[in-house]
């Protein structure tokens, strides 16, 4: 198996995921994933696709991620890993889809409109 690459996005975060056979090492922007994402919740999100497909410790993951905050980045990486695992073995798709890991979350920040202080907030209305 050669390198399999996939793309994951969430809000403004974009993650390019490169999957190779290995011992389960996850590197994010040339650093260990535990250094970049320190909390247990974020680390469990990274490993979730592997846990659902029983492939924990079988693949090395190299990720380049940019944009957004740490939660958006983790979820972008998770989508990229899920897509790469489906590319490796098509039988992984139903388990990942059932947990909602194959769908790109379309929610984005709404743009600010002219004549308003924020996206939906309006200036105070004065009747007289």
N, C-alpha and C positions, 0 to 999 in steps of 0.2 A: 504494500500500500504506500503510495506516495503522499504528498501533502495535499490535504483537502481544505479548501478555503471557503468561507461563507461570510455573509454580511448580516449584522444585526443592528437595528436602530430602535431608539426609544427617546421621545422628546427631541432634544438636539444632540444626543449622544450617538456616535457612529462607531461600531466595533467591527474590525476585520479580524476574523478568527481563522487560525491555521491549525489543523488537527493532524497529528502524526501518531503512529504506534509508539507506545512507550510505557512509562511507569506511573502516569497520572500527575505529572508536574504541570502546574498552571503558571505561566508567566504573563504579566500584564505590563506593556510598555518596557520590556527588558528588566522588570523587577518581579520578585515573588508576589503572588496574589495576596498573601497574608499581610505584606507590607502596605500594599495599595488599598486593600479593603480590610480594615482591622477588625470589624465587628463580626460576631458569629452569624448573625442574620444574613449579612451580605455574602459571607463565605458559603453558607448553606444554599443560597440562591445560585451560586456559581456551580455547585456540584449537583444540583437538582436534576438536570437532564441525564447525567450519568447514573444517578441513583434509580431513576425511573426505567432506564433501559438495561440495568445490571451490567454496566461497563465501567464501574469505578476502578481506577488504576490501570486501565488498558490503553489510554490515549494521553499523549502530551498535548497541551494546548498553549499556543503562543498567540497573544492578542495585542493588537494595536487599537487603542481606543482614544477618542478625543471628543470634546464637547460635553455639555451637560454637567450634572452633579454626580456624586458617587452612586446614588441609587439608580439613576437613569443609565449610567454606564454599566452597572452590574446587570440590569435587565436587558440591555443591548447585547452584552456578552452572552447572556443566557439564551437569547433568541438565536444568536450566531452559532453557538454550540449545538443547539437543537437542530438547526438546519444542516449542520455538518454531519451530525449523527444519522440523520435521515438519508443524506447523500451516501454515507458508508453502507447502511443497511436499511432498506425500505420498510422492513418489518418494525422498525422503531417508531414509525409515524403515529399509529393509533394510540400508543401509550402516552406520547408527548402531546398529541392533540387533545386527549381527554383532560389533561391538566392545564390546557390553555397555553402551552409553550410554543406552539407553532404559529400563533397569530400575532401580527405586528400591532402593538397598541397605538391607535391613531391619535390619541389625545395629545394636543400641543398647546402651548401658551397662545391665547387669543391676542391678536394684535391691538395696539392702541389706536383709537380712532381720533381724527382731528376734531377739535372743538369739545373734547372730553378730557378729564384728567387721567383716566385709565381706560381699560378696554370697555367696561360696562358702567363704571361710575360716571355720574353726571354732575355738573356744577349745580350748586344750590339754586332752586327755582324761586324767583321772587315775583309774586303776583302784582305788586304795586311798586 
